[in-house]
Amino acid sequence: MFLNTKHRTSKEEELDNFSLKGEELRDALDKIALINRWLGGNNVTLNGINELLTDWPKEKPVSIIDVGCGNGDMCRAVAELGQRHGLHFRILGVDANPYTVNHAEAISRAYPGISYAVVNVFDEDFAALEYDIALCTLTLHHFTDPEIRQLMSLFANKAKVGIVINDLQRSALAYRLFQLICFVFRLNKLSREDGLISILRGFKKHELVSFSQQLQFKTYQINWRWAFRYQWIIKNLCV
């Protein structure tokens, strides 16, 4: 069956319901994290951080915010990256769903450098936060184009070192591959349906280039990465 991926879908995901909670949500969050690790998706974000911190002095702390942190898997991966390289990371994971944040906190107790907060990224509390690096892994596609421009503009004004976006390429091949993954991992209904919508809400490269141009980013790069990801790095160079 032909699948048209020319335009981003406006269909919403169940995970966009911030009051969602319970075993099905917890299972979906953990499966998403597992699949992301299995496909090497975390490395897209971690490599982006390494790119931003190439000449960073090891004795200088780095404050990092992870937007849409889910079960905290990316926060923990970033903390482990800092430990391996002798860097002092202060990591804040934010999510608008209180149940999700509680779950992330519960499984991150062994990571003292990580804290979490229930925050909506379009609220004043979020706009007041200070950080060196903004991370957005598999989260940007949840927003509409105007919301993306608003959020990315805020990141550009606040992230002193830079921004790393790790998100989905919108393609028929990626869609079909995820259908296979659903079968292999026996994903629940929430994970299956939201995952497929996520891909249809993903991006084409020219869309990310257009956002960059509209927002007048001076130093950025957009790279295709396995598995059907785009790595979008914006360097603010104001350190």
N, C-alpha and C positions, 0 to 999 in steps of 0.2 A: 504494500500500500504506500502511495506517495505521501511524503511528509513535507509540508511547506515550512521552511525555517527562515523565510526571507525577513520577517518582522518578529520582534519580541512579542510574546503573548502577554495579555493583561490579566490572565487567569491567576487568581491568588492561591497560595499554598495554605494548607492547614496550619503549618508552623508559624504563619503570620498572625495567628490568633494567640495573643499574649496571655490569655487566660487558660490556655491548654495545659493539662497536667495529667499525671497518672503513668501507669506502667507502659502503655503504648508509646507515649512521648519519650519516656526514658529509654525504651528499647530503640526507638528511632534515632535518638541522639547518639547513642552508643554505636549503633550500626553505621551511621553516617561517618563517625570518627574512625571506625574500623576499616571501612572501605577506603576512606581517604588515605589512611596509612598504607593499606595493602596496595593501592595504586600509585603510591609515592607522592600523593598530593601535598602532604605537609612540606616536602622538600622545596616546593615552588615558593612557599612563603619564607622558609628558612634561608634559601639561597638569596632571596631578595633582601633579607636583613643583612646577610654577609656583604652584599653589594653596597648597601648604605654605610656599613661600618668598616669599610676596607682600611681606613687610616685612623680609626677611632682609638684613642689612648685607653689602655686596659684599666687604668686606675680611675677613669671617669665613668660615673654611673650613667645608665641609659634607662629612661622611662618609656615604656611601651604600652600602648593601649590596643586591645584586641576587640574589635567591634563585632557583635553577634557571636559571642564566644562559645555558644552551645554547651557541651559537657566539659569544656575547658581543655580539650585535647591539644589544641594549638598552643594554648598558654603553657602547658606542661612541656611541650616540645621546644618552645622558645626558651624556657627555663633551663632545660637540659643542654641546649645549644650554648647558652651563656656559661654554664658549668664547664663544658668541654673546652671553651676558648678562654676561660679565666676572665670573663666579663661580668660586671655587676648589673644585672637587669632588675628593674622594678616593673612588674607586669600587672596591669589592670585589665581584667576581662569584664566586658559589659554586655548585658542582654536585657531585653525588655520583659522577658518572662520570668517571674519570681521562682517558679518551680525549676526552671532550667538552671538558674543561678544557684539555687540550693543544691541541686545535683552536682554541679561543677565544684562547688565548695567541698562537698562531702568526699569527692574522690581526688581532691588536690591538697589534702592536709599535710602531705609529706613535702610540700613545696612552699616554704615560708616566704619566698619572693613574689608569690602570686596573691592578689586580692581580687575580689569580684564585687560588682555593684549592679543593682537593678536600675537601668537607665534607658530612657527612650532617646535615641540619637537626635531627635528633633526638639528636645526640651532644652530649657536654659541651663539646667544642671550639667548636661553634656557639653554644651558650648563653653562652659566655664572651666572645663578640665584642661590641664597642661600636660604635654607629653612631647617626647622627642620623635618617636616613630608611631605611626598609625598603621595597624594591620586590619585587613578586611578579607577574610578567607571564606569563600562560598557564602557571602552575605550580600554583596552589592546587588546581585541579580534580584533580590527581594524587593528592590525599590523601583519606582517609576523613573523615567528619564529626568523630569524636573527635580525629583528628590535626590537623584544621583548627583546632579549638578550642584545642588545645595550642600549635600554632605561633602563632596569632594572639595568644594570651595572652602568649607570650614576646615577640613583636614589641611589644606594647603596653607591656611592662615595660622594653624595651631601647631602642626608637626614640624619641629625645628630642624630635624634631620631629613625626614622624608616619609613616604607612604608606600606600602606594598599591598597591592590588590592581587588576589589569587581567586580567579573565578572561571566559570564554565564557558567553553566555546559552544555556541548554538549550532548544532549540525545534526543531520539525520543519522549519520554514522554513530555519533555519541549517544543519541537516543536509543538506537538499536542495541548498542553495547550495554547500556544500562538495563535494558530489558533482560539481557542475558545475566547480568549481575544480580538482578532481582531473583532470578531462578536459582542461581548458585548459592546465594546467601540466605535464601528463604526470607526475604524482607517482608515485614508486615505491611498492611494496606496503606498506612500513613506514609511509610518510607517509600513504597512503590510509587504511589500517586504523586507525592510531593517531589520525588526525585525526577520524574519525567517532566513535571511542570517546570522544575528548576532549569532543566536543559533548554526548554523552550523560552525561558526567561533569560537565558544566557546571552552572550554577546558575539558579534562579528568584530574582527579587528578594526574595520573602518569606523565602527561606532565608538570604540575606545579612543581612536585617533581624533574623532570629532569632538568628544568630550574634552580631550586635552587641549585642542585648539580653541574651543569655546571658553575654556577656563584660563587660557593663556599660560599654560605650564611651559616653562622655559627648558627644563631638563627632564626628560622622561624617556622611557623605553617600554615597548610592548613586545613580549616574546611569547610564541606558542610553546607550550610545554605538555608533555604527557601527564595525565590522560585527558586530552581534550580540554586543556586549561589555557588561559591567558595569564601571564605574569606582567602586571602593569606597575612599574616602579617610577615614582616621582621623587626627584631629589630637590630638596629645598635649599641646600647649601648655605644655610644661615647659622652655622655653628662656629 
